[in-house]
């Protein structure tokens, strides 16, 4: 096997503590014969760079002059490396022994596979799947994303139920392996998303272009989660609601978009009302209203980004995950079928 088939790119923004904690596991478990490690820095103001230079001089640093977010930061970094497979790795992830080989073998097995994610477990509660990716991403008929092993805020305990290798709808941006040539040909991540769900948009565009997205449960990583924006953060709420509308506008066939988008806008309003009634939480309502305002202002721009769209079936739940979860109380992925 030739050297450096995989570029592991850790995106960093003021994350010296994460680098100090988790970079050793990446170095220890990523053989030189297969991979090269990079840190792409999004114009950090802490001592991340000096820390890396002093302690890990062999790790190559890619310096961005601005904080371009997850999408812009990775687009910048991937333009500077040449390895055929890229691993977009969050800084708050601990990797395990033999995490790269199963992924590489899956790419080798089918040239039509454009992206893969490993099993993602919770670093702070290792028996459970982690929110951001879990056992592979799915999407429901109204474009609500969820995962095998995580539906909304309910995560499953890992007892080997997702140790398979299977096709999914989207792969988690927390640990996302992509073919560089496909990534580049499709324009990479959409920087207008800034952060959150841009990996779903990328995977959806890959699928619309005829590629497959896979999950490989033979590879395992542990994710802290909320390393840049904590869960429950108002900014995170805003980005998730806005970006999901961006996602639909760009990728749904027009015959579906015409009715699904209005339904989603109404359901977003219901979600906002629910937070007020149950939690007296007005900050989320403000975030949702702001998300809708910015979506309307950006609609024409998002519409202009539409390419070929197809009716997707793999990894698509044909019912409403909102109804099944909140009304029918189906909290486990296998209960849906």
C-alpha positions as CSV (number, residue, x, y, z in Angstrom):
1,X,0.0,0.0,0.0
2,X,1.4,3.4,-1.0
3,X,1.9,6.0,1.7
4,X,-0.7,8.5,2.8
5,X,-3.9,7.3,1.3
6,X,-5.9,9.2,3.9
7,X,-5.6,12.9,4.9
8,X,-6.9,13.3,8.5
9,X,-7.8,16.9,8.8
10,X,-8.7,18.2,12.3
11,X,-10.5,21.6,12.1
12,X,-9.5,23.8,15.0
13,X,-10.8,27.1,16.4
14,X,-9.5,28.0,19.9
15,X,-9.4,24.3,20.7
16,X,-6.0,23.9,22.3
17,X,-7.6,21.9,25.1
18,X,-9.2,19.5,22.7
19,X,-6.0,19.1,20.7
20,X,-4.0,18.4,23.9
21,X,-6.6,15.8,25.0
22,X,-7.4,14.0,21.8
23,X,-4.6,14.5,19.2
24,X,-2.4,11.8,20.9
25,X,-5.1,9.1,20.2
26,X,-5.2,10.2,16.5
27,X,-1.4,10.0,16.2
28,X,-1.2,6.7,18.1
29,X,-3.9,4.9,16.1
30,X,-3.2,6.3,12.6
31,X,-0.4,4.5,10.9
32,X,2.0,6.5,8.8
33,X,1.8,3.9,6.0
34,X,-1.9,4.8,5.5
35,X,-2.5,8.4,6.7
36,X,-1.1,11.9,7.2
37,X,-2.4,14.2,9.9
38,X,-3.2,17.9,9.4
39,X,-4.7,20.6,11.7
40,X,-6.6,23.2,9.8
41,X,-6.8,26.3,12.0
42,X,-9.7,28.8,11.6
43,X,-7.8,31.9,12.8
44,X,-7.6,30.8,16.5
45,X,-6.8,33.5,19.1
46,X,-5.6,31.0,21.7
47,X,-2.2,29.3,21.8
48,X,-3.3,26.3,19.6
49,X,-0.6,27.0,17.0
50,X,2.3,27.4,19.4
51,X,1.2,24.3,21.3
52,X,1.2,22.3,18.1
53,X,4.6,23.6,16.9
54,X,6.1,22.9,20.4
55,X,4.6,19.4,21.0
56,X,3.7,18.0,17.6
57,X,6.1,19.4,15.0
58,X,5.3,16.5,12.6
59,X,1.6,17.5,12.4
60,X,1.2,19.8,9.4
61,X,-0.7,23.1,10.1
62,X,-3.0,24.7,7.5
63,X,-3.6,28.3,8.5
64,X,-6.8,30.0,7.5
65,X,-6.8,33.8,7.8
66,X,-10.4,33.9,9.1
67,X,-12.9,31.8,11.0
68,X,-14.8,30.4,8.0
69,X,-16.8,27.9,10.1
70,X,-16.9,24.2,9.5
71,X,-17.8,24.3,5.8
72,X,-15.5,27.1,4.8
73,X,-12.7,25.9,7.0
74,X,-12.7,22.4,5.5
75,X,-13.1,23.7,1.9
76,X,-9.9,25.8,2.5
77,X,-8.0,22.9,4.0
78,X,-9.1,20.2,1.4
79,X,-7.9,22.5,-1.3
80,X,-4.4,22.3,0.1
81,X,-4.0,18.5,0.4
82,X,-3.7,15.8,-2.2
83,X,-4.6,12.5,-0.5
84,X,-7.4,10.6,-2.3
85,X,-9.5,10.1,0.8
86,X,-10.1,12.9,3.3
87,X,-11.2,12.4,6.9
88,X,-12.9,15.5,8.3
89,X,-12.4,14.9,12.1
90,X,-13.7,17.0,14.9
91,X,-11.1,18.0,17.5
92,X,-13.2,16.5,20.3
93,X,-13.0,12.9,19.1
94,X,-11.0,10.0,20.5
95,X,-10.2,7.4,17.8
96,X,-9.5,3.8,18.5
97,X,-7.1,1.1,17.2
98,X,-7.8,0.0,13.7
99,X,-10.2,2.8,13.0
100,X,-8.9,3.6,9.5
101,X,-8.4,0.2,7.9
102,X,-12.1,-0.8,7.7
103,X,-13.0,2.5,6.2
104,X,-10.3,2.2,3.6
105,X,-11.3,-1.3,2.7
106,X,-14.9,-0.2,2.2
107,X,-13.9,2.6,-0.2
108,X,-11.7,0.0,-2.1
109,X,-14.7,-2.3,-2.4
110,X,-16.9,0.1,-4.4
111,X,-15.7,3.1,-6.4
112,X,-19.3,4.5,-6.2
113,X,-19.1,5.0,-2.5
114,X,-18.3,8.7,-1.9
115,X,-18.6,9.1,1.9
116,X,-18.3,6.9,5.0
117,X,-18.7,7.4,8.7
118,X,-17.7,5.1,11.5
119,X,-19.7,4.1,14.6
120,X,-19.8,7.2,16.9
121,X,-20.2,6.6,20.6
122,X,-20.4,9.1,23.4
123,X,-17.0,9.9,25.0
124,X,-18.6,10.7,28.4
125,X,-20.9,7.7,28.4
126,X,-19.2,5.1,26.3
127,X,-21.9,2.5,26.4
128,X,-24.2,4.8,24.4
129,X,-24.3,6.2,20.9
130,X,-23.4,9.9,20.5
131,X,-25.9,12.5,19.2
132,X,-23.9,13.6,16.1
133,X,-24.0,10.6,13.8
134,X,-24.5,7.5,16.1
135,X,-25.0,4.5,13.8
136,X,-25.4,6.4,10.6
137,X,-27.7,9.1,9.4
138,X,-31.3,8.8,8.0
139,X,-33.8,11.4,7.1
140,X,-37.6,11.4,7.2
141,X,-40.1,12.4,4.5
142,X,-40.1,16.0,5.7
143,X,-36.3,16.2,5.8
144,X,-35.9,15.8,9.6
145,X,-32.5,14.2,10.1
146,X,-32.0,11.4,12.7
147,X,-29.7,8.4,13.2
148,X,-29.7,4.7,13.8
149,X,-29.1,4.8,17.5
150,X,-30.3,8.4,18.0
151,X,-33.7,9.9,17.4
152,X,-34.0,13.6,18.5
153,X,-32.6,13.6,22.0
154,X,-32.9,9.8,22.7
155,X,-29.7,7.8,22.3
156,X,-29.5,4.0,22.4
157,X,-27.2,1.9,24.3
158,X,-24.6,0.1,22.1
159,X,-25.0,-3.6,22.3
160,X,-23.6,-4.4,18.8
161,X,-26.9,-3.7,17.0
162,X,-25.2,-1.4,14.5
163,X,-21.9,-3.3,13.9
164,X,-22.8,-3.7,10.3
165,X,-21.5,-2.1,7.0
166,X,-24.5,-0.6,5.3
167,X,-25.7,2.2,3.0
168,X,-27.2,5.2,4.8
169,X,-28.6,8.7,3.8
170,X,-26.0,10.9,5.4
171,X,-22.7,10.5,7.2
172,X,-21.8,12.6,10.3
173,X,-19.6,15.6,9.9
174,X,-18.0,14.7,13.3
175,X,-16.0,12.0,11.5
176,X,-16.6,12.1,7.8
177,X,-14.5,10.3,5.2
178,X,-14.9,11.5,1.6
179,X,-13.4,10.9,-1.7
180,X,-11.5,14.1,-2.5
181,X,-12.2,14.1,-6.2
182,X,-16.0,13.8,-5.6
183,X,-15.9,16.4,-2.9
184,X,-14.0,18.9,-5.2
185,X,-16.2,18.1,-8.2
186,X,-19.4,18.9,-6.3
187,X,-18.0,22.1,-4.9
188,X,-17.4,20.8,-1.4
189,X,-19.3,21.9,1.7
190,X,-21.7,24.8,1.3
191,X,-20.0,27.7,3.2
192,X,-23.4,29.5,3.4
193,X,-24.4,26.9,6.0
194,X,-21.4,28.0,8.2
195,X,-22.0,25.1,10.6
196,X,-24.6,22.3,11.1
197,X,-26.2,20.0,8.5
198,X,-23.8,21.0,5.8
199,X,-22.6,17.4,5.8
200,X,-26.1,16.3,5.1
201,X,-26.3,18.7,2.2
202,X,-23.1,17.4,0.8
203,X,-24.2,13.8,1.2
204,X,-27.6,14.6,-0.4
205,X,-25.8,16.2,-3.4
206,X,-23.5,13.2,-3.6
207,X,-26.6,10.9,-3.7
208,X,-28.3,13.1,-6.3
209,X,-25.1,12.8,-8.4
210,X,-25.4,9.0,-8.3
211,X,-23.0,8.2,-5.4
212,X,-23.5,6.1,-2.3
213,X,-23.1,7.0,1.4
214,X,-22.0,4.3,3.8
215,X,-21.7,3.5,7.5
216,X,-19.0,1.1,8.8
217,X,-19.6,-0.2,12.3
218,X,-16.2,-2.0,12.3
219,X,-14.6,1.4,13.0
220,X,-15.3,3.2,16.2
221,X,-14.7,6.7,17.6
222,X,-15.8,8.5,20.7
223,X,-17.2,12.0,20.5
224,X,-17.6,14.5,23.3
225,X,-20.1,16.6,21.3
226,X,-20.8,20.3,21.4
227,X,-17.1,21.1,21.3
228,X,-17.6,24.3,19.4
229,X,-21.2,25.2,20.1
230,X,-22.7,23.4,23.1
231,X,-26.0,21.5,22.8
232,X,-28.9,23.8,23.6
233,X,-27.0,26.9,22.4
234,X,-29.3,29.5,20.8
235,X,-26.8,29.9,17.9
236,X,-27.0,26.1,17.3
237,X,-30.8,26.2,17.3
238,X,-30.8,29.1,14.8
239,X,-28.3,27.3,12.5
240,X,-30.2,23.9,12.6
241,X,-33.6,25.4,11.7
242,X,-32.2,27.7,9.0
243,X,-29.9,25.1,7.5
244,X,-32.6,22.4,7.3
245,X,-34.7,24.8,5.2
246,X,-31.6,25.5,3.0
247,X,-31.2,21.7,2.7
248,X,-34.7,21.1,1.5
249,X,-34.6,24.0,-1.0
250,X,-31.4,22.8,-2.6
251,X,-32.0,19.1,-2.8
252,X,-35.7,18.0,-2.9
253,X,-37.3,17.4,-6.3
254,X,-39.6,20.4,-7.0
255,X,-42.7,18.2,-6.9
256,X,-41.9,17.4,-3.3
257,X,-40.5,20.8,-2.3
258,X,-43.8,22.6,-3.2
259,X,-45.7,20.9,-0.4
260,X,-43.1,19.8,2.0
261,X,-41.5,23.2,2.6
262,X,-44.8,24.9,3.7
263,X,-45.5,22.0,6.0
264,X,-42.0,22.3,7.5
265,X,-42.4,26.1,8.1
266,X,-45.7,25.4,10.0
267,X,-44.1,22.6,12.0
268,X,-41.2,24.9,12.9
269,X,-43.8,27.3,14.4
270,X,-45.3,24.5,16.3
271,X,-41.9,23.6,17.7
272,X,-41.4,27.2,18.8
273,X,-44.7,27.3,20.6
274,X,-44.0,24.0,22.3
275,X,-40.8,25.3,23.8
276,X,-42.7,28.3,25.2
277,X,-45.5,26.2,26.6
278,X,-43.4,23.5,28.2
279,X,-40.1,25.2,29.1
280,X,-41.0,28.9,29.0
281,X,-38.1,29.1,26.6
282,X,-38.3,32.3,24.5
283,X,-34.7,32.2,23.3
284,X,-35.4,29.2,21.1
285,X,-38.4,31.0,19.6
286,X,-36.3,34.0,18.8
287,X,-33.7,31.7,17.2
288,X,-36.4,30.0,15.0
289,X,-37.9,33.4,13.9
290,X,-34.4,34.6,13.0
291,X,-33.8,31.4,11.1
292,X,-37.0,31.8,9.1
293,X,-36.2,35.5,8.4
294,X,-32.8,34.6,7.1
295,X,-34.1,31.7,5.1
296,X,-36.6,33.9,3.3
297,X,-33.9,36.4,2.5
298,X,-31.6,33.7,1.2
299,X,-34.3,31.7,-0.7
300,X,-33.3,32.9,-4.2
301,X,-29.6,32.2,-3.5
302,X,-30.4,28.7,-2.3
303,X,-32.7,28.1,-5.3
304,X,-29.9,29.1,-7.6
305,X,-27.7,26.3,-6.2
306,X,-30.1,23.5,-7.2
307,X,-28.6,20.9,-9.4
308,X,-29.9,17.5,-10.5
309,X,-32.4,16.2,-8.0
310,X,-33.6,12.6,-7.7
311,X,-36.2,10.8,-5.6
312,X,-34.1,9.2,-2.9
313,X,-35.1,6.0,-1.2
314,X,-32.1,4.6,0.6
315,X,-31.9,5.9,4.2
316,X,-35.2,7.8,3.8
317,X,-38.0,7.1,6.3
318,X,-41.2,7.4,4.4
319,X,-43.2,8.5,7.5
320,X,-43.0,11.4,9.9
321,X,-40.3,10.9,12.5
322,X,-41.8,13.8,14.5
323,X,-45.2,12.1,14.7
324,X,-43.8,8.6,15.5
325,X,-41.4,10.0,18.1
326,X,-43.5,12.5,20.0
327,X,-47.0,11.0,19.5
328,X,-46.4,7.2,19.1
329,X,-43.4,7.4,21.5
330,X,-41.1,5.4,19.2
331,X,-37.7,6.2,20.7
332,X,-35.6,3.3,19.2
333,X,-34.7,3.1,15.5
334,X,-35.8,-0.5,15.1
335,X,-39.3,0.4,16.5
336,X,-39.9,2.4,13.4
337,X,-40.1,-0.7,11.2
